[in-house]
Amino acid sequence: MVYLGEGLARQGHEVVLWCSSHPRMDEVAVRFKNFGEVVRAEYTNTYDRKRRSLGAWLDRVAPGRAAAEWERLAPDIVHINKQNLEDGLDLLRAARGVSVPSVCTIHITQSAAFLGAKGAWLRDAISRRVVSGYRGMLVTVSGPRNDDLRDFLGGNPAVTTIPNGVPIPARLAEGERERIRAELGVAQGELAILALGRMTAQKRPMLFIEIAGRVLARVPEAKFFWIGDGPLAGEWDARAAALGIVPRAQRLGWREDVTGLLASGDLLLHTAEYEGMPLAILEAMAAGLPCAVSDALHRELPFLNEGNSIRVSDDGELIRVLLDRGELARRAAAAREMAVRRLSSEAMAAAYEELYKKRIAERAGA
Protein backbone atom coordinates (compact mmCIF):
# COMPACT_ATOMS: atom_id res chain seq x y z
CA MET A 1 0.00 0.00 0.00
CA VAL A 2 2.83 2.39 0.82
CA TYR A 3 4.72 1.72 -2.40
CA LEU A 4 1.58 1.97 -4.52
CA GLY A 5 0.39 5.16 -2.81
CA GLU A 6 3.81 6.73 -3.17
CA GLY A 7 3.95 5.85 -6.86
CA LEU A 8 0.48 7.25 -7.53
CA ALA A 9 1.32 10.45 -5.65
CA ARG A 10 4.42 10.92 -7.82
CA GLN A 11 2.12 10.63 -10.85
CA GLY A 12 0.10 13.59 -9.53
CA HIS A 13 -2.81 11.80 -7.88
CA GLU A 14 -4.28 12.51 -4.46
CA VAL A 15 -4.14 9.36 -2.34
CA VAL A 16 -5.94 8.61 0.93
CA LEU A 17 -5.29 5.63 3.19
CA TRP A 18 -8.34 4.48 5.18
CA CYS A 19 -7.23 1.95 7.78
CA SER A 20 -7.88 0.60 11.24
CA SER A 21 -6.89 2.59 14.31
CA HIS A 22 -5.25 -0.56 15.69
CA PRO A 23 -1.59 0.07 16.69
CA ARG A 24 -0.34 -2.53 14.18
CA MET A 25 -1.24 -0.04 11.45
CA ASP A 26 0.75 2.80 13.02
CA GLU A 27 3.93 2.21 11.01
CA VAL A 28 2.09 2.09 7.69
CA ALA A 29 0.11 5.20 8.62
CA VAL A 30 3.25 7.16 9.54
CA ARG A 31 4.94 6.25 6.26
CA PHE A 32 1.84 7.04 4.21
CA LYS A 33 1.57 10.53 5.70
CA ASN A 34 4.75 11.48 3.83
CA PHE A 35 2.79 11.71 0.57
CA GLY A 36 -0.94 11.27 1.29
CA GLU A 37 -3.78 11.67 3.75
CA VAL A 38 -4.43 9.02 6.41
CA VAL A 39 -7.86 8.36 7.92
CA ARG A 40 -7.92 6.04 10.94
CA ALA A 41 -11.18 4.20 11.59
CA GLU A 42 -12.70 2.14 14.40
CA TYR A 43 -12.55 -0.93 12.21
CA THR A 44 -11.91 -4.46 13.51
CA ASN A 45 -9.65 -6.47 11.24
CA THR A 46 -10.65 -10.05 10.46
CA TYR A 47 -8.00 -11.67 12.64
CA ASP A 48 -8.97 -9.56 15.64
CA ARG A 49 -12.47 -11.05 15.51
CA LYS A 50 -13.19 -14.02 17.74
CA ARG A 51 -14.88 -15.88 14.89
CA ARG A 52 -12.58 -14.60 12.13
CA SER A 53 -14.28 -14.57 8.71
CA LEU A 54 -17.57 -15.86 10.14
CA GLY A 55 -17.73 -12.81 12.38
CA ALA A 56 -16.99 -10.48 9.46
CA TRP A 57 -19.68 -12.17 7.38
CA LEU A 58 -22.32 -11.91 10.10
CA ASP A 59 -21.50 -8.29 10.97
CA ARG A 60 -24.21 -6.06 9.54
CA VAL A 61 -22.91 -2.83 11.07
CA ALA A 62 -19.27 -2.54 9.97
CA PRO A 63 -19.92 -2.59 6.18
CA GLY A 64 -22.44 0.23 6.37
CA ARG A 65 -20.21 2.31 8.61
CA ALA A 66 -17.20 1.84 6.32
CA ALA A 67 -19.25 2.68 3.22
CA ALA A 68 -20.52 5.90 4.84
CA GLU A 69 -16.97 6.94 5.76
CA TRP A 70 -15.72 6.24 2.23
CA GLU A 71 -18.57 8.28 0.73
CA ARG A 72 -17.65 11.26 2.94
CA LEU A 73 -14.10 11.13 1.56
CA ALA A 74 -15.56 11.52 -1.98
CA PRO A 75 -12.97 9.41 -3.84
CA ASP A 76 -12.98 8.65 -7.56
CA ILE A 77 -12.31 4.98 -6.82
CA VAL A 78 -11.90 2.70 -3.80
CA HIS A 79 -9.04 0.19 -3.74
CA ILE A 80 -9.43 -2.60 -1.16
CA ASN A 81 -6.31 -4.58 -0.19
CA LYS A 82 -6.88 -8.11 1.12
CA GLN A 83 -4.05 -10.23 2.47
CA ASN A 84 -5.87 -13.47 1.66
CA LEU A 85 -9.24 -14.86 0.62
CA GLU A 86 -11.01 -14.57 3.99
CA ASP A 87 -9.52 -11.25 5.05
CA GLY A 88 -11.68 -8.11 4.78
CA LEU A 89 -14.92 -9.75 3.64
CA ASP A 90 -16.86 -6.98 5.36
CA LEU A 91 -14.99 -4.42 3.23
CA LEU A 92 -16.09 -6.16 0.04
CA ARG A 93 -19.67 -5.85 1.25
CA ALA A 94 -19.02 -2.18 2.09
CA ALA A 95 -18.04 -1.57 -1.53
CA ARG A 96 -21.65 -2.26 -2.54
CA GLY A 97 -22.75 0.80 -0.57
CA VAL A 98 -20.59 3.42 -2.28
CA SER A 99 -21.41 5.34 -5.43
CA VAL A 100 -17.94 5.01 -6.98
CA PRO A 101 -16.27 1.96 -8.56
CA SER A 102 -13.83 -0.23 -6.69
CA VAL A 103 -11.06 -2.75 -7.23
CA CYS A 104 -9.78 -5.35 -4.78
CA THR A 105 -6.30 -6.85 -4.64
CA ILE A 106 -5.98 -10.28 -3.03
CA HIS A 107 -2.33 -11.11 -2.36
CA ILE A 108 -2.55 -14.74 -1.20
CA THR A 109 -5.23 -16.66 -3.11
CA GLN A 110 -4.59 -20.17 -1.84
CA SER A 111 -7.66 -21.60 -0.10
CA ALA A 112 -7.94 -22.32 3.61
CA ALA A 113 -8.04 -26.03 2.68
CA PHE A 114 -4.74 -25.69 0.80
CA LEU A 115 -3.20 -23.92 3.79
CA GLY A 116 -4.42 -26.60 6.21
CA ALA A 117 -6.46 -24.14 8.30
CA LYS A 118 -8.90 -25.27 10.98
CA GLY A 119 -12.52 -25.34 9.82
CA ALA A 120 -11.28 -24.88 6.25
CA TRP A 121 -14.50 -26.02 4.55
CA LEU A 122 -16.61 -23.39 6.34
CA ARG A 123 -14.04 -20.63 5.95
CA ASP A 124 -13.67 -21.35 2.25
CA ALA A 125 -17.44 -21.49 1.78
CA ILE A 126 -17.88 -18.06 3.38
CA SER A 127 -15.00 -16.55 1.41
CA ARG A 128 -16.26 -18.01 -1.86
CA ARG A 129 -19.75 -16.63 -1.31
CA VAL A 130 -18.63 -13.08 -0.46
CA VAL A 131 -15.83 -12.79 -3.03
CA SER A 132 -18.10 -14.23 -5.75
CA GLY A 133 -20.68 -11.60 -4.88
CA TYR A 134 -18.21 -8.72 -5.26
CA ARG A 135 -19.00 -6.68 -8.37
CA GLY A 136 -15.73 -4.79 -8.71
CA MET A 137 -12.52 -5.90 -10.42
CA LEU A 138 -10.41 -8.47 -8.57
CA VAL A 139 -6.64 -8.18 -8.86
CA THR A 140 -4.02 -10.84 -8.20
CA VAL A 141 -0.27 -10.32 -7.99
CA SER A 142 0.92 -13.17 -10.23
CA GLY A 143 -0.30 -15.63 -12.85
CA PRO A 144 -0.45 -18.63 -10.48
CA ARG A 145 -2.41 -16.57 -7.92
CA ASN A 146 -4.80 -15.60 -10.74
CA ASP A 147 -5.28 -19.28 -11.62
CA ASP A 148 -5.90 -20.13 -7.96
CA LEU A 149 -8.56 -17.46 -7.63
CA ARG A 150 -10.39 -18.44 -10.80
CA ASP A 151 -10.39 -22.10 -9.74
CA PHE A 152 -11.62 -21.16 -6.26
CA LEU A 153 -14.49 -19.01 -7.52
CA GLY A 154 -15.43 -21.02 -10.61
CA GLY A 155 -17.29 -19.52 -13.53
CA ASN A 156 -15.65 -16.52 -15.22
CA PRO A 157 -14.94 -13.90 -12.53
CA ALA A 158 -13.56 -10.46 -13.39
CA VAL A 159 -9.91 -11.00 -12.47
CA THR A 160 -6.75 -9.33 -13.73
CA THR A 161 -3.10 -9.51 -12.64
CA ILE A 162 -0.81 -6.66 -11.63
CA PRO A 163 2.52 -7.68 -10.04
CA ASN A 164 3.68 -5.95 -6.89
CA GLY A 165 6.51 -3.48 -7.31
CA VAL A 166 9.14 -1.84 -5.12
CA PRO A 167 11.27 1.32 -5.37
CA ILE A 168 14.58 0.72 -7.12
CA PRO A 169 17.20 2.10 -4.71
CA ALA A 170 20.27 3.97 -5.86
CA ARG A 171 23.59 2.23 -5.44
CA LEU A 172 25.17 2.78 -2.03
CA ALA A 173 27.64 5.63 -1.79
CA GLU A 174 31.30 4.67 -1.83
CA GLY A 175 32.30 3.18 1.50
CA GLU A 176 28.71 2.83 2.77
CA ARG A 177 28.51 -0.90 2.04
CA GLU A 178 31.74 -1.52 3.92
CA ARG A 179 30.54 0.60 6.85
CA ILE A 180 27.29 -1.35 7.21
CA ARG A 181 29.04 -4.69 6.89
CA ALA A 182 31.56 -3.68 9.54
CA GLU A 183 28.68 -2.70 11.83
CA LEU A 184 27.25 -6.21 11.38
CA GLY A 185 30.62 -7.78 12.09
CA VAL A 186 31.12 -9.02 8.52
CA ALA A 187 34.84 -8.95 7.78
CA GLN A 188 36.46 -8.57 4.37
CA GLY A 189 36.11 -11.82 2.44
CA GLU A 190 33.08 -13.00 4.45
CA LEU A 191 29.57 -13.47 3.06
CA ALA A 192 26.40 -11.91 4.51
CA ILE A 193 23.29 -14.08 3.95
CA LEU A 194 20.05 -12.37 4.96
CA ALA A 195 16.41 -13.16 5.63
CA LEU A 196 13.65 -10.57 6.05
CA GLY A 197 10.23 -11.12 7.58
CA ARG A 198 8.10 -12.04 10.58
CA MET A 199 9.24 -15.13 12.45
CA THR A 200 6.07 -17.15 11.94
CA ALA A 201 5.45 -20.70 10.78
CA GLN A 202 4.58 -19.57 7.24
CA LYS A 203 8.02 -17.99 6.81
CA ARG A 204 9.75 -21.16 8.12
CA PRO A 205 12.53 -19.47 10.12
CA MET A 206 13.51 -22.83 11.63
CA LEU A 207 14.38 -24.09 8.15
CA PHE A 208 16.56 -21.01 7.71
CA ILE A 209 18.59 -21.88 10.79
CA GLU A 210 18.92 -25.53 9.74
CA ILE A 211 20.21 -24.49 6.31
CA ALA A 212 22.60 -22.07 8.01
CA GLY A 213 24.05 -24.93 10.06
CA ARG A 214 24.59 -27.12 6.98
CA VAL A 215 26.09 -24.33 4.88
CA LEU A 216 28.47 -23.18 7.60
CA ALA A 217 29.96 -26.67 7.71
CA ARG A 218 31.13 -26.12 4.10
CA VAL A 219 31.34 -22.32 3.89
CA PRO A 220 32.69 -21.16 7.26
CA GLU A 221 33.20 -17.62 5.98
CA ALA A 222 29.42 -17.15 5.71
CA LYS A 223 27.33 -15.22 8.23
CA PHE A 224 23.54 -15.45 8.53
CA PHE A 225 21.22 -12.65 9.68
CA TRP A 226 17.44 -12.73 10.17
CA ILE A 227 15.93 -9.23 10.01
CA GLY A 228 12.62 -9.34 11.86
CA ASP A 229 10.91 -10.74 14.92
CA GLY A 230 7.90 -12.82 15.86
CA PRO A 231 6.56 -15.71 17.93
CA LEU A 232 9.28 -18.17 16.83
CA ALA A 233 12.16 -15.89 17.84
CA GLY A 234 12.89 -17.71 21.10
CA GLU A 235 12.85 -21.13 19.44
CA TRP A 236 15.12 -19.79 16.69
CA ASP A 237 17.62 -18.45 19.24
CA ALA A 238 17.65 -21.76 21.11
CA ARG A 239 18.21 -23.79 17.94
CA ALA A 240 21.05 -21.52 16.78
CA ALA A 241 22.72 -21.96 20.16
CA ALA A 242 22.21 -25.74 20.07
CA LEU A 243 23.82 -25.93 16.63
CA GLY A 244 26.78 -23.92 17.92
CA ILE A 245 26.54 -21.34 15.12
CA VAL A 246 26.14 -18.18 17.21
CA PRO A 247 27.38 -15.51 16.43
CA ARG A 248 27.71 -16.66 12.81
CA ALA A 249 23.91 -16.79 12.80
CA GLN A 250 22.20 -13.80 14.42
CA ARG A 251 18.72 -12.35 14.74
CA LEU A 252 18.73 -8.58 14.20
CA GLY A 253 15.11 -7.82 15.06
CA TRP A 254 13.19 -5.17 13.14
CA ARG A 255 15.36 -2.48 11.57
CA GLU A 256 14.54 0.78 9.81
CA ASP A 257 17.61 0.62 7.55
CA VAL A 258 16.44 -2.45 5.61
CA THR A 259 17.36 -1.02 2.19
CA GLY A 260 20.94 -0.43 3.28
CA LEU A 261 21.18 -3.85 4.93
CA LEU A 262 19.97 -5.59 1.77
CA ALA A 263 22.35 -3.61 -0.42
CA SER A 264 25.18 -4.64 1.89
CA GLY A 265 24.38 -8.35 1.74
CA ASP A 266 25.37 -11.11 -0.67
CA LEU A 267 22.28 -13.34 -0.78
CA LEU A 268 18.67 -13.42 0.44
CA LEU A 269 17.69 -16.82 1.85
CA HIS A 270 13.87 -16.80 1.72
CA THR A 271 12.51 -20.02 3.20
CA ALA A 272 8.72 -19.44 3.02
CA GLU A 273 6.87 -22.25 1.26
CA TYR A 274 4.08 -20.07 -0.12
CA GLU A 275 3.52 -16.34 -0.67
CA GLY A 276 1.60 -13.94 -2.85
CA MET A 277 4.25 -11.71 -4.42
CA PRO A 278 6.76 -11.42 -1.54
CA LEU A 279 8.10 -7.90 -1.12
CA ALA A 280 11.22 -9.22 0.63
CA ILE A 281 12.28 -10.94 -2.58
CA LEU A 282 11.45 -7.91 -4.73
CA GLU A 283 13.32 -5.56 -2.39
CA ALA A 284 16.35 -7.87 -2.30
CA MET A 285 16.51 -8.13 -6.09
CA ALA A 286 16.14 -4.36 -6.42
CA ALA A 287 19.10 -4.00 -4.04
CA GLY A 288 21.17 -6.38 -6.18
CA LEU A 289 20.81 -9.62 -4.22
CA PRO A 290 20.18 -13.03 -5.77
CA CYS A 291 17.56 -15.02 -3.85
CA ALA A 292 17.51 -18.62 -2.61
CA VAL A 293 13.86 -19.71 -2.44
CA SER A 294 11.66 -22.78 -2.07
CA ASP A 295 10.92 -24.94 -5.10
CA ALA A 296 7.28 -23.80 -4.95
CA LEU A 297 8.18 -20.11 -5.15
CA HIS A 298 10.76 -20.78 -7.85
CA ARG A 299 8.00 -22.32 -9.97
CA GLU A 300 5.37 -19.70 -9.19
CA LEU A 301 7.26 -16.41 -9.44
CA PRO A 302 7.78 -15.82 -13.17
CA PHE A 303 10.70 -13.41 -12.73
CA LEU A 304 12.86 -16.00 -10.95
CA ASN A 305 15.15 -18.14 -13.08
CA GLU A 306 18.36 -20.14 -12.82
CA GLY A 307 20.37 -17.02 -13.62
CA ASN A 308 19.17 -14.84 -10.73
CA SER A 309 18.14 -17.27 -7.97
CA ILE A 310 18.80 -20.61 -6.27
CA ARG A 311 16.54 -23.34 -4.89
CA VAL A 312 16.86 -23.81 -1.13
CA SER A 313 16.14 -27.54 -1.53
CA ASP A 314 19.52 -27.99 -3.22
CA ASP A 315 22.26 -27.52 -0.61
CA GLY A 316 24.87 -28.48 -3.18
CA GLU A 317 23.85 -25.74 -5.60
CA LEU A 318 23.62 -23.16 -2.82
CA ILE A 319 27.07 -24.04 -1.51
CA ARG A 320 28.57 -24.12 -5.03
CA VAL A 321 27.32 -20.62 -5.80
CA LEU A 322 28.48 -19.24 -2.45
CA LEU A 323 31.96 -20.64 -3.06
CA ASP A 324 32.09 -19.16 -6.57
CA ARG A 325 32.19 -15.39 -6.01
CA GLY A 326 32.09 -14.69 -9.73
CA GLU A 327 28.91 -16.72 -10.18
CA LEU A 328 27.37 -15.04 -7.12
CA ALA A 329 28.15 -11.61 -8.62
CA ARG A 330 26.64 -12.59 -11.98
CA ARG A 331 23.40 -13.73 -10.34
CA ALA A 332 23.32 -10.52 -8.27
CA ALA A 333 23.62 -8.38 -11.41
CA ALA A 334 20.89 -10.42 -13.12
CA ALA A 335 18.59 -9.98 -10.10
CA ARG A 336 19.03 -6.20 -10.13
CA GLU A 337 18.46 -6.02 -13.89
CA MET A 338 15.23 -8.02 -13.58
CA ALA A 339 13.95 -5.75 -10.80
CA VAL A 340 14.67 -2.59 -12.77
CA ARG A 341 12.99 -3.98 -15.87
CA ARG A 342 9.88 -5.60 -14.40
CA LEU A 343 9.42 -5.07 -10.67
CA SER A 344 9.50 -1.32 -10.00
CA SER A 345 6.86 0.52 -7.98
CA GLU A 346 6.54 2.95 -10.92
CA ALA A 347 5.43 0.11 -13.20
CA MET A 348 2.97 -1.12 -10.56
CA ALA A 349 1.50 2.37 -10.07
CA ALA A 350 1.15 2.91 -13.83
CA ALA A 351 -0.69 -0.40 -14.22
CA TYR A 352 -3.11 0.43 -11.41
CA GLU A 353 -3.65 3.91 -12.81
CA GLU A 354 -4.79 2.39 -16.10
CA LEU A 355 -7.08 -0.03 -14.26
CA TYR A 356 -8.61 2.80 -12.21
CA LYS A 357 -9.29 4.86 -15.34
CA LYS A 358 -10.93 1.88 -17.01
CA ARG A 359 -13.18 1.15 -14.04
CA ILE A 360 -14.18 4.83 -13.70
CA ALA A 361 -14.99 5.03 -17.42
CA GLU A 362 -17.03 1.83 -17.22
CA ARG A 363 -19.06 3.17 -14.29
CA ALA A 364 -19.63 6.48 -16.06
CA GLY A 365 -20.92 4.67 -19.15
CA ALA A 366 -23.18 2.30 -17.23
C-alpha positions as CSV (number, residue, x, y, z in Angstrom):
1,M,0.0,0.0,0.0
2,V,2.8,2.4,0.8
3,Y,4.7,1.7,-2.4
4,L,1.6,2.0,-4.5
5,G,0.4,5.2,-2.8
6,E,3.8,6.7,-3.2
7,G,4.0,5.8,-6.9
8,L,0.5,7.3,-7.5
9,A,1.3,10.5,-5.6
10,R,4.4,10.9,-7.8
11,Q,2.1,10.6,-10.9
12,G,0.1,13.6,-9.5
13,H,-2.8,11.8,-7.9
14,E,-4.3,12.5,-4.5
15,V,-4.1,9.4,-2.3
16,V,-5.9,8.6,0.9
17,L,-5.3,5.6,3.2
18,W,-8.3,4.5,5.2
19,C,-7.2,1.9,7.8
20,S,-7.9,0.6,11.2
21,S,-6.9,2.6,14.3
22,H,-5.2,-0.6,15.7
23,P,-1.6,0.1,16.7
24,R,-0.3,-2.5,14.2
25,M,-1.2,0.0,11.4
26,D,0.8,2.8,13.0
27,E,3.9,2.2,11.0
28,V,2.1,2.1,7.7
29,A,0.1,5.2,8.6
30,V,3.2,7.2,9.5
31,R,4.9,6.2,6.3
32,F,1.8,7.0,4.2
33,K,1.6,10.5,5.7
34,N,4.8,11.5,3.8
35,F,2.8,11.7,0.6
36,G,-0.9,11.3,1.3
37,E,-3.8,11.7,3.8
38,V,-4.4,9.0,6.4
39,V,-7.9,8.4,7.9
40,R,-7.9,6.0,10.9
41,A,-11.2,4.2,11.6
42,E,-12.7,2.1,14.4
43,Y,-12.5,-0.9,12.2
44,T,-11.9,-4.5,13.5
45,N,-9.6,-6.5,11.2
46,T,-10.6,-10.0,10.5
47,Y,-8.0,-11.7,12.6
48,D,-9.0,-9.6,15.6
49,R,-12.5,-11.0,15.5
50,K,-13.2,-14.0,17.7
51,R,-14.9,-15.9,14.9
52,R,-12.6,-14.6,12.1
53,S,-14.3,-14.6,8.7
54,L,-17.6,-15.9,10.1
55,G,-17.7,-12.8,12.4
56,A,-17.0,-10.5,9.5
57,W,-19.7,-12.2,7.4
58,L,-22.3,-11.9,10.1
59,D,-21.5,-8.3,11.0
60,R,-24.2,-6.1,9.5
61,V,-22.9,-2.8,11.1
62,A,-19.3,-2.5,10.0
63,P,-19.9,-2.6,6.2
64,G,-22.4,0.2,6.4
65,R,-20.2,2.3,8.6
66,A,-17.2,1.8,6.3
67,A,-19.3,2.7,3.2
68,A,-20.5,5.9,4.8
69,E,-17.0,6.9,5.8
70,W,-15.7,6.2,2.2
71,E,-18.6,8.3,0.7
72,R,-17.6,11.3,2.9
73,L,-14.1,11.1,1.6
74,A,-15.6,11.5,-2.0
75,P,-13.0,9.4,-3.8
76,D,-13.0,8.6,-7.6
77,I,-12.3,5.0,-6.8
78,V,-11.9,2.7,-3.8
79,H,-9.0,0.2,-3.7
80,I,-9.4,-2.6,-1.2
81,N,-6.3,-4.6,-0.2
82,K,-6.9,-8.1,1.1
83,Q,-4.0,-10.2,2.5
84,N,-5.9,-13.5,1.7
85,L,-9.2,-14.9,0.6
86,E,-11.0,-14.6,4.0
87,D,-9.5,-11.3,5.1
88,G,-11.7,-8.1,4.8
89,L,-14.9,-9.7,3.6
90,D,-16.9,-7.0,5.4
91,L,-15.0,-4.4,3.2
92,L,-16.1,-6.2,0.0
93,R,-19.7,-5.8,1.2
94,A,-19.0,-2.2,2.1
95,A,-18.0,-1.6,-1.5
96,R,-21.7,-2.3,-2.5
97,G,-22.8,0.8,-0.6
98,V,-20.6,3.4,-2.3
99,S,-21.4,5.3,-5.4
100,V,-17.9,5.0,-7.0
101,P,-16.3,2.0,-8.6
102,S,-13.8,-0.2,-6.7
103,V,-11.1,-2.7,-7.2
104,C,-9.8,-5.4,-4.8
105,T,-6.3,-6.8,-4.6
106,I,-6.0,-10.3,-3.0
107,H,-2.3,-11.1,-2.4
108,I,-2.6,-14.7,-1.2
109,T,-5.2,-16.7,-3.1
110,Q,-4.6,-20.2,-1.8
111,S,-7.7,-21.6,-0.1
112,A,-7.9,-22.3,3.6
113,A,-8.0,-26.0,2.7
114,F,-4.7,-25.7,0.8
115,L,-3.2,-23.9,3.8
116,G,-4.4,-26.6,6.2
117,A,-6.5,-24.1,8.3
118,K,-8.9,-25.3,11.0
119,G,-12.5,-25.3,9.8
120,A,-11.3,-24.9,6.3
121,W,-14.5,-26.0,4.5
122,L,-16.6,-23.4,6.3
123,R,-14.0,-20.6,6.0
124,D,-13.7,-21.4,2.3
125,A,-17.4,-21.5,1.8
126,I,-17.9,-18.1,3.4
127,S,-15.0,-16.5,1.4
128,R,-16.3,-18.0,-1.9
129,R,-19.7,-16.6,-1.3
130,V,-18.6,-13.1,-0.5
131,V,-15.8,-12.8,-3.0
132,S,-18.1,-14.2,-5.7
133,G,-20.7,-11.6,-4.9
134,Y,-18.2,-8.7,-5.3
135,R,-19.0,-6.7,-8.4
136,G,-15.7,-4.8,-8.7
137,M,-12.5,-5.9,-10.4
138,L,-10.4,-8.5,-8.6
139,V,-6.6,-8.2,-8.9
140,T,-4.0,-10.8,-8.2
141,V,-0.3,-10.3,-8.0
142,S,0.9,-13.2,-10.2
143,G,-0.3,-15.6,-12.8
144,P,-0.5,-18.6,-10.5
145,R,-2.4,-16.6,-7.9
146,N,-4.8,-15.6,-10.7
147,D,-5.3,-19.3,-11.6
148,D,-5.9,-20.1,-8.0
149,L,-8.6,-17.5,-7.6
150,R,-10.4,-18.4,-10.8
151,D,-10.4,-22.1,-9.7
152,F,-11.6,-21.2,-6.3
153,L,-14.5,-19.0,-7.5
154,G,-15.4,-21.0,-10.6
155,G,-17.3,-19.5,-13.5
156,N,-15.7,-16.5,-15.2
157,P,-14.9,-13.9,-12.5
158,A,-13.6,-10.5,-13.4
159,V,-9.9,-11.0,-12.5
160,T,-6.7,-9.3,-13.7
161,T,-3.1,-9.5,-12.6
162,I,-0.8,-6.7,-11.6
163,P,2.5,-7.7,-10.0
164,N,3.7,-5.9,-6.9
165,G,6.5,-3.5,-7.3
166,V,9.1,-1.8,-5.1
167,P,11.3,1.3,-5.4
168,I,14.6,0.7,-7.1
169,P,17.2,2.1,-4.7
170,A,20.3,4.0,-5.9
171,R,23.6,2.2,-5.4
172,L,25.2,2.8,-2.0
173,A,27.6,5.6,-1.8
174,E,31.3,4.7,-1.8
175,G,32.3,3.2,1.5
176,E,28.7,2.8,2.8
177,R,28.5,-0.9,2.0
178,E,31.7,-1.5,3.9
179,R,30.5,0.6,6.8
180,I,27.3,-1.3,7.2
181,R,29.0,-4.7,6.9
182,A,31.6,-3.7,9.5
183,E,28.7,-2.7,11.8
184,L,27.2,-6.2,11.4
185,G,30.6,-7.8,12.1
186,V,31.1,-9.0,8.5
187,A,34.8,-9.0,7.8
188,Q,36.5,-8.6,4.4
189,G,36.1,-11.8,2.4
190,E,33.1,-13.0,4.5
191,L,29.6,-13.5,3.1
192,A,26.4,-11.9,4.5
193,I,23.3,-14.1,4.0
194,L,20.1,-12.4,5.0
195,A,16.4,-13.2,5.6
196,L,13.7,-10.6,6.0
197,G,10.2,-11.1,7.6
198,R,8.1,-12.0,10.6
199,M,9.2,-15.1,12.5
200,T,6.1,-17.2,11.9
201,A,5.4,-20.7,10.8
202,Q,4.6,-19.6,7.2
203,K,8.0,-18.0,6.8
204,R,9.7,-21.2,8.1
205,P,12.5,-19.5,10.1
206,M,13.5,-22.8,11.6
207,L,14.4,-24.1,8.1
208,F,16.6,-21.0,7.7
209,I,18.6,-21.9,10.8
210,E,18.9,-25.5,9.7
211,I,20.2,-24.5,6.3
212,A,22.6,-22.1,8.0
213,G,24.0,-24.9,10.1
214,R,24.6,-27.1,7.0
215,V,26.1,-24.3,4.9
216,L,28.5,-23.2,7.6
217,A,30.0,-26.7,7.7
218,R,31.1,-26.1,4.1
219,V,31.3,-22.3,3.9
220,P,32.7,-21.2,7.3
221,E,33.2,-17.6,6.0
222,A,29.4,-17.1,5.7
223,K,27.3,-15.2,8.2
224,F,23.5,-15.5,8.5
225,F,21.2,-12.6,9.7
226,W,17.4,-12.7,10.2
227,I,15.9,-9.2,10.0
228,G,12.6,-9.3,11.9
229,D,10.9,-10.7,14.9
230,G,7.9,-12.8,15.9
231,P,6.6,-15.7,17.9
232,L,9.3,-18.2,16.8
233,A,12.2,-15.9,17.8
234,G,12.9,-17.7,21.1
235,E,12.9,-21.1,19.4
236,W,15.1,-19.8,16.7
237,D,17.6,-18.5,19.2
238,A,17.6,-21.8,21.1
239,R,18.2,-23.8,17.9
240,A,21.0,-21.5,16.8
241,A,22.7,-22.0,20.2
242,A,22.2,-25.7,20.1
243,L,23.8,-25.9,16.6
244,G,26.8,-23.9,17.9
245,I,26.5,-21.3,15.1
246,V,26.1,-18.2,17.2
247,P,27.4,-15.5,16.4
248,R,27.7,-16.7,12.8
249,A,23.9,-16.8,12.8
250,Q,22.2,-13.8,14.4
251,R,18.7,-12.3,14.7
252,L,18.7,-8.6,14.2
253,G,15.1,-7.8,15.1
254,W,13.2,-5.2,13.1
255,R,15.4,-2.5,11.6
256,E,14.5,0.8,9.8
257,D,17.6,0.6,7.6
258,V,16.4,-2.4,5.6
259,T,17.4,-1.0,2.2
260,G,20.9,-0.4,3.3
261,L,21.2,-3.8,4.9
262,L,20.0,-5.6,1.8
263,A,22.3,-3.6,-0.4
264,S,25.2,-4.6,1.9
265,G,24.4,-8.4,1.7
266,D,25.4,-11.1,-0.7
267,L,22.3,-13.3,-0.8
268,L,18.7,-13.4,0.4
269,L,17.7,-16.8,1.8
270,H,13.9,-16.8,1.7
271,T,12.5,-20.0,3.2
272,A,8.7,-19.4,3.0
273,E,6.9,-22.3,1.3
274,Y,4.1,-20.1,-0.1
275,E,3.5,-16.3,-0.7
276,G,1.6,-13.9,-2.9
277,M,4.2,-11.7,-4.4
278,P,6.8,-11.4,-1.5
279,L,8.1,-7.9,-1.1
280,A,11.2,-9.2,0.6
281,I,12.3,-10.9,-2.6
282,L,11.5,-7.9,-4.7
283,E,13.3,-5.6,-2.4
284,A,16.3,-7.9,-2.3
285,M,16.5,-8.1,-6.1
286,A,16.1,-4.4,-6.4
287,A,19.1,-4.0,-4.0
288,G,21.2,-6.4,-6.2
289,L,20.8,-9.6,-4.2
290,P,20.2,-13.0,-5.8
291,C,17.6,-15.0,-3.9
292,A,17.5,-18.6,-2.6
293,V,13.9,-19.7,-2.4
294,S,11.7,-22.8,-2.1
295,D,10.9,-24.9,-5.1
296,A,7.3,-23.8,-5.0
297,L,8.2,-20.1,-5.1
298,H,10.8,-20.8,-7.8
299,R,8.0,-22.3,-10.0
300,E,5.4,-19.7,-9.2
301,L,7.3,-16.4,-9.4
302,P,7.8,-15.8,-13.2
303,F,10.7,-13.4,-12.7
304,L,12.9,-16.0,-10.9
305,N,15.2,-18.1,-13.1
306,E,18.4,-20.1,-12.8
307,G,20.4,-17.0,-13.6
308,N,19.2,-14.8,-10.7
309,S,18.1,-17.3,-8.0
310,I,18.8,-20.6,-6.3
311,R,16.5,-23.3,-4.9
312,V,16.9,-23.8,-1.1
313,S,16.1,-27.5,-1.5
314,D,19.5,-28.0,-3.2
315,D,22.3,-27.5,-0.6
316,G,24.9,-28.5,-3.2
317,E,23.8,-25.7,-5.6
318,L,23.6,-23.2,-2.8
319,I,27.1,-24.0,-1.5
320,R,28.6,-24.1,-5.0
321,V,27.3,-20.6,-5.8
322,L,28.5,-19.2,-2.4
323,L,32.0,-20.6,-3.1
324,D,32.1,-19.2,-6.6
325,R,32.2,-15.4,-6.0
326,G,32.1,-14.7,-9.7
327,E,28.9,-16.7,-10.2
328,L,27.4,-15.0,-7.1
329,A,28.2,-11.6,-8.6
330,R,26.6,-12.6,-12.0
331,R,23.4,-13.7,-10.3
332,A,23.3,-10.5,-8.3
333,A,23.6,-8.4,-11.4
334,A,20.9,-10.4,-13.1
335,A,18.6,-10.0,-10.1
336,R,19.0,-6.2,-10.1
337,E,18.5,-6.0,-13.9
338,M,15.2,-8.0,-13.6
339,A,14.0,-5.7,-10.8
340,V,14.7,-2.6,-12.8
341,R,13.0,-4.0,-15.9
342,R,9.9,-5.6,-14.4
343,L,9.4,-5.1,-10.7
344,S,9.5,-1.3,-10.0
345,S,6.9,0.5,-8.0
346,E,6.5,3.0,-10.9
347,A,5.4,0.1,-13.2
348,M,3.0,-1.1,-10.6
349,A,1.5,2.4,-10.1
350,A,1.1,2.9,-13.8
351,A,-0.7,-0.4,-14.2
352,Y,-3.1,0.4,-11.4
353,E,-3.7,3.9,-12.8
354,E,-4.8,2.4,-16.1
355,L,-7.1,0.0,-14.3
356,Y,-8.6,2.8,-12.2
357,K,-9.3,4.9,-15.3
358,K,-10.9,1.9,-17.0
359,R,-13.2,1.2,-14.0
360,I,-14.2,4.8,-13.7
361,A,-15.0,5.0,-17.4
362,E,-17.0,1.8,-17.2
363,R,-19.1,3.2,-14.3
364,A,-19.6,6.5,-16.1
365,G,-20.9,4.7,-19.1
366,A,-23.2,2.3,-17.2
